């Protein structure tokens, strides 16, 4: 995977993000070799031209946390994502990630982030990710 910005900019402070804030655009490319390495790792016998959705989700979360490191106490509670289309290897994927709500109770905080993936101007996936800290 190559990133075009996620690792090059100053990190975003997770606790400093406010409701309504959108993180700077994150872009990356999943290479054909990345797709084949993933295929080999999970034991898929045939070559595939598209990036597997779980592979794309894992790389997306890695790019987001590279840009906005999570506190040690933070856990991924879940996500709700709607996938629109597949993405072929070597395409640029753009990630938009914004804090839509944050509530604290009982010593923990639940944060909901919207997530939008696009490639070549078309939507790939959208939804939200929930984190607890």
C-alpha positions in Angstrom: 0.0 0.0 0.0 1.2 3.5 -0.7 -0.2 6.5 1.1 -0.3 10.0 -0.3 -0.7 12.1 2.8 -1.8 10.0 5.8 1.7 9.6 7.1 3.3 12.8 5.8 1.2 15.3 7.8 1.2 16.0 11.5 -1.0 13.5 13.4 -4.5 14.5 14.4 -5.1 14.5 18.2 -8.0 12.0 18.8 -9.2 13.8 21.9 -8.9 17.2 20.2 -11.3 16.3 17.4 -14.7 18.0 17.9 -18.1 17.0 16.6 -18.4 18.2 13.1 -14.7 18.0 12.4 -13.6 16.2 9.3 -10.0 14.8 9.2 -7.9 15.9 6.2 -8.5 13.7 3.2 -6.5 10.5 3.3 -5.5 8.8 -0.1 -3.8 5.6 -0.7 -3.2 3.0 -3.5 -3.6 -0.7 -3.0 -1.2 -2.2 -5.5 -1.7 -5.4 -7.5 1.0 -7.0 -5.5 -0.8 -6.0 -2.2 -3.9 -7.8 -3.6 -2.0 -10.9 -4.4 -0.2 -10.9 -1.1 -3.6 -10.7 0.7 -5.0 -13.4 -1.5 -2.0 -15.7 -0.7 -2.3 -14.9 3.1 -6.0 -15.8 3.3 -5.8 -18.8 0.9 -8.0 -17.6 -1.9 -6.9 -19.9 -4.8 -7.7 -17.7 -7.8 -6.3 -14.4 -8.8 -8.7 -11.5 -8.4 -8.6 -8.1 -10.1 -10.5 -6.3 -7.3 -9.5 -5.6 -3.7 -11.3 -7.8 -1.2 -13.7 -5.7 1.0 -12.1 -6.9 4.2 -8.6 -6.1 2.9 -9.8 -2.6 1.9 -11.4 -2.0 5.3 -8.3 -3.1 7.1 -6.1 -0.9 5.0 -8.5 2.0 5.4 -8.5 1.7 9.2 -4.7 1.4 9.2 -4.5 4.7 7.2 -6.9 6.5 9.5 -5.1 5.4 12.6 -1.7 6.4 11.1 -3.2 9.9 10.6 -5.1 9.9 13.9 -3.4 7.6 16.4 -5.9 6.2 18.9 -5.4 6.4 22.7 -4.3 3.2 24.4 -7.7 2.9 26.1 -9.6 3.1 22.8 -11.4 0.0 21.4 -13.2 -0.5 18.2 -16.8 -1.1 19.0 -18.0 -1.8 15.5 -18.9 -0.4 12.2 -21.9 -0.2 9.8 -20.8 0.1 6.2 -22.6 0.0 2.9 -20.5 -1.1 0.0 -21.4 0.3 -3.4 -18.8 -1.2 -5.8 -15.6 -3.1 -6.0 -12.2 -1.3 -6.6 -9.5 -2.7 -8.9 -5.9 -2.8 -7.8 -3.7 0.2 -8.5 -6.6 2.7 -8.1 -6.4 5.6 -5.8 -8.8 5.4 -2.8 -9.9 8.6 -1.0 -11.1 8.4 2.6 -13.2 11.0 4.3 -13.6 10.6 8.0 -15.5 12.9 10.4 -16.6 12.9 14.0 -20.5 13.0 14.1 -21.1 12.4 17.8 -19.3 11.9 21.1 -21.0 11.0 24.3 -19.4 10.4 27.7 -21.0 8.4 30.6 -19.7 6.2 33.4 -16.1 7.0 32.8 -16.0 6.1 29.1 -16.6 8.0 25.9 -18.4 6.6 22.7 -17.4 8.4 19.5 -19.1 7.9 16.2 -17.3 8.7 13.0 -18.7 8.9 9.5 -16.6 7.1 6.8 -16.8 7.6 3.1 -14.6 5.8 0.6 -14.4 6.9 -3.1 -12.3 6.1 -6.1 -12.2 7.8 -9.5 -15.0 10.1 -8.4 -17.4 7.3 -7.5 -18.5 6.1 -4.1 -17.1 2.8 -2.9 -18.4 2.6 0.7 -20.1 4.8 3.3 -21.2 4.3 6.9 -19.9 4.9 10.4 -17.4 3.5 12.8 -17.8 3.5 16.6 -14.9 3.8 19.0 -15.0 3.7 22.8 -12.3 5.3 25.0 
